[in-house]
Amino acid sequence: MKKVIIAMVLFASVMFSVQSQNIARNALGLRLGDNNGFGTEISYQGELSEYNRIEVDLGYRSQGIENSNDKNNAFKLTGLYQWVWNIDGGFNWFAGFGGGIGDRSTDGFFVNADGVVGIEYDFDFPLLISLDFRQEFGLTGDYDGSDIALSLRYQF
């Protein structure tokens, strides 16, 4: 049992020492997603520590309602806490969780819980490009689904 605990501690310390990427102190840009429609979000990322950051997105989503010609438009604000791990060079992957609030044209106010996972590339110049998958779970209202998005952010 002692050997297992020592092995786990050594493994964890190696994993944390291998992560040698730098998270930009600030990054601002656009997140272009789909969630059964098309949406654009103004996206901000801020460094919390060497391996953690927050992401705040404010956006508009236009969705068609199934079996209808009506549009279901939504404004939403999403906040996410993320962990970032280096893959190789400028490539990182990240995962996190958070939540969002918003207003839909058909259903009104909603609150949701979100999970996100993605991959990003940090260029030598101040550009960060990422592809992520966000799962949204409706807590109140009827707003949930899967969202795949491409983001471009300027780092400063």
Backbone bond lengths (Angstrom), bond angles and torsions (degrees), N, CA, C in turn:
res aa  C-N    CA-C-N  psi(-1)  N-CA   C-N-CA  omega(-1)  CA-C   N-CA-C  phi
1 M - - - 1.447 - - 1.531 110.74 -
2 K 1.345 115.58 -40.14 1.449 119.86 179.08 1.523 111.22 -62.20
3 K 1.338 115.75 -39.81 1.457 120.51 -179.75 1.527 111.08 -65.05
4 V 1.310 117.59 -37.00 1.464 121.55 179.45 1.533 110.25 -65.55
5 I 1.322 116.63 -43.58 1.463 120.84 179.73 1.524 110.66 -65.26
6 I 1.331 116.99 -43.58 1.471 121.02 177.97 1.524 110.16 -62.50
7 A 1.325 117.40 -42.79 1.463 121.15 178.66 1.523 111.22 -62.36
8 M 1.336 117.42 -41.30 1.466 120.96 179.25 1.523 111.19 -65.36
9 V 1.328 117.74 -41.41 1.458 121.28 178.74 1.525 110.39 -64.56
10 L 1.325 117.76 -43.66 1.462 121.49 177.93 1.525 111.22 -63.00
11 F 1.316 116.86 -42.90 1.465 121.41 178.89 1.534 110.48 -61.51
12 A 1.319 116.90 -45.47 1.475 120.80 -179.97 1.521 111.03 -63.68
13 S 1.328 117.60 -41.64 1.466 119.77 -179.61 1.527 111.37 -66.95
14 V 1.334 117.79 -36.63 1.466 120.90 176.45 1.527 110.14 -65.63
15 M 1.329 117.39 -42.98 1.466 121.02 -179.72 1.528 111.21 -60.84
16 F 1.328 117.29 -41.41 1.452 119.74 -179.68 1.515 112.02 -72.86
17 S 1.319 118.70 -31.42 1.458 120.40 179.36 1.526 111.78 -77.92
18 V 1.332 118.99 -24.76 1.462 122.50 179.38 1.516 111.19 -71.95
19 Q 1.323 117.94 -27.61 1.456 122.02 -177.51 1.524 109.24 -75.75
20 S 1.324 116.79 93.94 1.453 119.49 -175.11 1.527 112.44 -113.04
21 Q 1.319 118.65 22.15 1.446 120.78 178.81 1.516 110.40 -78.43
22 N 1.314 115.24 164.51 1.448 121.02 174.47 1.518 107.87 -113.62
23 I 1.310 116.65 126.88 1.454 121.11 173.27 1.517 106.93 -86.02
24 A 1.327 116.28 132.72 1.462 119.25 177.80 1.522 109.70 -61.32
25 R 1.324 115.76 140.75 1.468 118.99 179.29 1.523 109.87 -59.99
26 N 1.330 117.41 -39.43 1.459 123.05 178.82 1.522 109.21 -145.09
27 A 1.314 116.26 144.42 1.464 121.61 174.46 1.526 107.48 -144.64
28 L 1.325 116.39 134.73 1.456 121.91 -177.22 1.518 109.06 -134.66
29 G 1.340 116.50 134.04 1.447 119.00 -179.90 1.513 112.85 -175.79
30 L 1.332 115.23 -151.42 1.456 122.48 -178.11 1.515 110.84 -118.84
31 R 1.321 115.57 143.69 1.465 123.35 173.90 1.525 106.16 -119.19
32 L 1.335 116.16 117.45 1.463 122.57 -177.55 1.520 108.51 -107.86
33 G 1.348 117.02 112.40 1.459 121.62 -174.36 1.503 113.59 -123.73
34 D 1.359 115.44 -178.05 1.465 118.32 -175.84 1.522 114.52 -122.60
35 N 1.282 123.96 -52.22 1.461 126.93 178.92 1.534 113.23 31.77
36 N 1.321 117.03 56.83 1.464 124.18 179.91 1.522 112.71 61.26
37 G 1.282 116.99 27.36 1.454 123.17 179.44 1.508 106.70 -176.54
38 F 1.311 117.96 -154.39 1.454 120.38 176.74 1.505 108.28 -130.75
39 G 1.321 115.71 139.52 1.456 119.61 178.96 1.504 111.69 -148.91
40 T 1.303 114.40 151.75 1.456 121.72 176.84 1.518 108.02 -124.97
41 E 1.312 115.41 136.89 1.459 120.79 178.54 1.519 109.35 -127.43
42 I 1.318 116.45 140.57 1.455 121.13 168.24 1.521 104.68 -81.27
43 S 1.328 116.26 125.47 1.458 121.00 -170.71 1.524 111.23 -120.65
44 Y 1.331 116.18 131.29 1.459 122.82 176.43 1.527 108.92 -123.06
45 Q 1.325 116.46 135.07 1.460 122.15 172.82 1.517 108.72 -121.76
46 G 1.331 115.88 136.86 1.457 120.90 178.66 1.516 110.78 -131.22
47 E 1.318 115.90 135.65 1.461 121.69 -179.87 1.522 110.76 -70.30
48 L 1.330 115.95 133.21 1.461 121.77 173.60 1.522 110.72 -104.44
49 S 1.340 116.02 -39.41 1.460 122.28 177.42 1.521 106.58 -153.68
50 E 1.312 116.20 -172.13 1.462 120.63 -178.19 1.526 112.40 -62.26
51 Y 1.326 118.29 -27.51 1.463 121.90 -175.14 1.526 113.85 -123.24
52 N 1.330 118.35 3.63 1.455 121.22 -175.87 1.521 110.79 -132.30
53 R 1.336 115.46 150.87 1.454 120.99 177.53 1.526 109.44 -152.11
54 I 1.316 114.75 168.10 1.455 120.87 171.91 1.528 107.47 -111.99
55 E 1.310 115.15 153.34 1.459 121.34 173.42 1.522 107.30 -131.30
56 V 1.313 116.00 131.95 1.457 122.14 177.51 1.525 107.21 -125.23
57 D 1.332 115.90 125.70 1.459 121.93 -178.07 1.523 109.98 -124.24
58 L 1.329 115.99 132.97 1.454 122.36 175.90 1.514 106.73 -121.98
59 G 1.338 116.26 122.14 1.446 115.97 -174.49 1.504 116.34 -154.22
60 Y 1.316 112.37 -179.14 1.452 124.09 -179.76 1.520 108.19 -125.44
61 R 1.309 116.86 136.66 1.461 121.66 -179.64 1.520 108.55 -128.79
62 S 1.324 117.02 131.73 1.457 122.37 176.92 1.519 108.11 -114.07
63 Q 1.339 116.68 119.23 1.458 121.77 -177.76 1.516 109.99 -128.19
64 G 1.321 116.17 141.46 1.454 120.14 170.50 1.517 109.21 -85.56
65 I 1.324 117.28 142.32 1.458 121.33 177.49 1.519 107.69 -84.67
66 E 1.333 116.52 135.94 1.461 120.53 -179.13 1.526 111.13 -55.13
67 N 1.330 116.08 139.41 1.468 123.71 177.94 1.524 112.48 58.51
68 S 1.322 117.11 33.15 1.453 120.22 -179.95 1.517 109.53 -154.04
69 N 1.308 116.43 156.42 1.458 120.96 175.63 1.522 111.01 -93.83
70 D 1.338 116.73 -1.32 1.459 121.27 -179.44 1.527 110.30 -72.07
71 K 1.306 115.43 152.50 1.465 121.18 175.70 1.519 109.18 -102.10
72 N 1.314 114.88 146.41 1.455 121.62 177.40 1.523 106.34 -120.44
73 N 1.308 117.46 95.83 1.454 122.46 -176.53 1.516 110.55 -95.39
74 A 1.324 116.14 146.61 1.460 120.03 -178.59 1.522 110.63 -141.61
75 F 1.319 115.42 139.46 1.458 122.81 167.05 1.515 105.56 -104.26
76 K 1.341 117.00 136.86 1.455 117.80 -179.35 1.519 111.92 -148.08
77 L 1.326 114.34 154.83 1.455 123.93 176.25 1.519 106.74 -123.56
78 T 1.330 116.42 125.26 1.460 121.59 -177.44 1.522 109.67 -123.46
79 G 1.334 116.49 138.44 1.454 122.25 174.66 1.516 109.77 -125.25
80 L 1.338 117.11 132.47 1.465 122.30 -176.93 1.527 110.95 -132.43
81 Y 1.321 115.99 141.72 1.463 123.47 171.25 1.526 106.02 -102.91
82 Q 1.353 117.81 129.10 1.463 120.51 -174.71 1.524 112.54 -128.81
83 W 1.335 114.19 146.77 1.456 123.52 169.28 1.518 106.16 -104.49
84 V 1.343 117.27 140.73 1.465 122.10 -177.61 1.522 108.99 -124.38
85 W 1.350 116.12 131.57 1.459 122.30 178.58 1.513 109.44 -125.54
86 N 1.333 116.57 139.49 1.455 121.85 178.78 1.519 110.37 -80.91
87 I 1.345 116.12 134.67 1.463 121.83 174.42 1.520 108.78 -93.70
88 D 1.342 115.42 -57.28 1.462 120.77 179.45 1.517 107.98 -170.30
89 G 1.308 117.79 132.53 1.460 121.04 178.98 1.521 111.29 55.96
90 G 1.333 116.11 -123.32 1.462 121.06 -179.41 1.515 114.52 -86.14
91 F 1.344 117.61 -2.02 1.470 120.50 179.83 1.527 111.09 -84.29
92 N 1.319 115.67 129.66 1.462 122.96 176.05 1.519 108.83 -129.71
93 W 1.302 116.59 157.54 1.451 120.02 167.57 1.513 106.89 -124.94
94 F 1.321 115.95 155.59 1.456 120.18 -175.69 1.520 110.41 -144.17
95 A 1.317 114.86 157.35 1.463 122.39 176.92 1.518 107.34 -147.91
96 G 1.328 115.80 152.15 1.444 118.49 -179.69 1.516 112.96 -172.48
97 F 1.326 114.36 -176.19 1.455 121.16 -179.57 1.520 108.96 -146.38
98 G 1.322 115.51 163.85 1.455 119.82 178.40 1.507 110.71 177.10
99 G 1.309 115.77 -148.15 1.450 120.29 -178.46 1.509 111.05 -160.42
100 G 1.314 114.42 174.59 1.448 119.49 -179.46 1.510 112.12 -151.04
101 I 1.319 114.49 160.19 1.458 121.81 173.31 1.515 107.62 -132.17
102 G 1.307 116.21 156.39 1.444 118.48 179.01 1.506 113.01 -173.65
103 D 1.328 114.07 -173.58 1.454 121.59 -179.02 1.523 108.52 -138.83
104 R 1.332 115.78 125.12 1.467 121.66 177.92 1.512 110.02 -104.22
105 S 1.329 115.32 145.49 1.458 119.81 -178.48 1.525 112.32 -65.38
106 T 1.329 118.56 -27.63 1.468 120.69 -177.72 1.520 113.36 -96.56
107 D 1.347 118.29 -34.89 1.464 120.76 -173.09 1.521 114.97 -112.60
108 G 1.299 118.02 -12.10 1.457 120.51 -178.64 1.516 113.17 85.86
109 F 1.327 115.80 -149.49 1.461 123.84 -173.36 1.534 112.06 -65.59
110 F 1.340 116.54 142.03 1.460 120.96 175.58 1.517 110.78 -142.66
111 V 1.335 115.23 157.71 1.459 124.32 173.85 1.513 106.65 -131.63
112 N 1.328 117.00 135.07 1.458 119.22 178.59 1.527 111.59 -137.26
113 A 1.331 115.11 160.07 1.465 123.46 173.47 1.526 106.94 -106.26
114 D 1.320 116.60 140.53 1.464 120.95 -174.60 1.523 111.43 -127.31
115 G 1.323 115.23 148.89 1.452 123.64 169.34 1.513 107.78 -128.45
116 V 1.324 118.41 144.61 1.456 121.47 -177.20 1.524 110.30 -139.35
117 V 1.335 115.54 145.76 1.457 122.77 172.24 1.529 106.47 -144.21
118 G 1.340 116.64 142.59 1.457 118.07 -178.02 1.509 112.91 -166.44
119 I 1.320 113.33 178.91 1.462 122.45 178.54 1.521 107.51 -130.57
120 E 1.341 116.09 146.45 1.461 119.73 -178.56 1.520 110.28 -142.38
121 Y 1.342 114.40 159.31 1.458 120.30 174.46 1.513 108.08 -126.77
122 D 1.319 115.29 127.83 1.456 123.67 -179.66 1.528 107.39 -102.36
123 F 1.331 117.17 106.15 1.459 121.77 -178.96 1.530 110.75 -71.11
124 D 1.349 116.35 166.27 1.458 121.35 177.60 1.525 111.25 -69.02
125 F 1.326 117.65 -24.30 1.454 122.31 173.21 1.532 107.31 -98.00
126 P 1.321 119.81 169.40 1.479 120.62 -168.36 1.538 115.40 -75.29
127 L 1.322 117.23 57.20 1.465 121.80 176.68 1.523 109.12 -126.85
128 L 1.317 116.03 134.00 1.457 123.36 176.62 1.517 107.12 -122.89
129 I 1.346 116.92 123.35 1.455 121.74 177.86 1.524 107.85 -116.61
130 S 1.326 117.17 137.33 1.456 119.36 -177.75 1.523 110.94 -143.97
131 L 1.320 114.07 156.32 1.457 123.22 173.79 1.520 105.63 -127.75
132 D 1.350 116.62 125.19 1.456 118.52 -177.31 1.518 111.65 -136.35
133 F 1.321 113.90 161.01 1.459 123.07 175.56 1.520 107.32 -120.00
134 R 1.332 116.47 122.53 1.467 121.60 179.72 1.521 109.18 -119.26
135 Q 1.322 115.81 126.91 1.463 121.71 174.76 1.519 107.72 -102.14
136 E 1.329 116.26 127.94 1.460 121.73 -178.44 1.520 109.45 -114.57
137 F 1.331 115.98 130.83 1.463 122.38 -179.50 1.525 108.56 -116.39
138 G 1.335 117.21 119.27 1.456 121.27 -179.53 1.511 111.98 -70.58
139 L 1.332 117.58 123.30 1.463 122.52 175.97 1.528 110.04 -94.83
140 T 1.327 116.24 -45.49 1.459 121.67 171.29 1.519 107.19 -130.52
141 G 1.297 117.00 153.37 1.452 119.69 -174.04 1.517 108.67 75.34
142 D 1.278 116.76 -169.82 1.464 120.80 -177.40 1.519 109.64 -127.66
143 Y 1.339 116.79 63.88 1.461 120.81 -179.76 1.521 108.54 -127.16
144 D 1.321 117.05 105.13 1.458 120.73 174.30 1.517 108.46 -153.95
145 G 1.311 115.55 171.65 1.451 120.14 179.91 1.508 111.69 146.76
146 S 1.321 114.96 -174.98 1.457 122.85 179.53 1.518 109.17 -105.26
147 D 1.305 116.15 144.81 1.456 121.33 -177.17 1.525 108.84 -137.50
148 I 1.320 116.89 121.25 1.469 122.28 173.66 1.517 107.00 -108.76
149 A 1.324 116.95 131.83 1.463 119.28 -174.16 1.519 112.69 -142.03
150 L 1.322 114.16 150.83 1.451 123.53 173.04 1.530 106.70 -109.24
151 S 1.326 116.05 131.21 1.475 120.41 -178.65 1.509 110.83 -123.48
152 L 1.319 115.23 142.58 1.462 124.20 172.98 1.508 107.09 -125.19
153 R 1.340 116.52 123.70 1.467 120.03 -177.75 1.529 110.82 -133.93
154 Y 1.320 114.79 141.60 1.463 122.66 173.48 1.529 107.10 -89.93
155 Q 1.337 116.60 130.40 1.462 121.64 -178.51 1.522 110.60 -99.22
156 F 1.319 115.76 136.46 1.461 120.28 177.30 1.513 110.32 -146.18
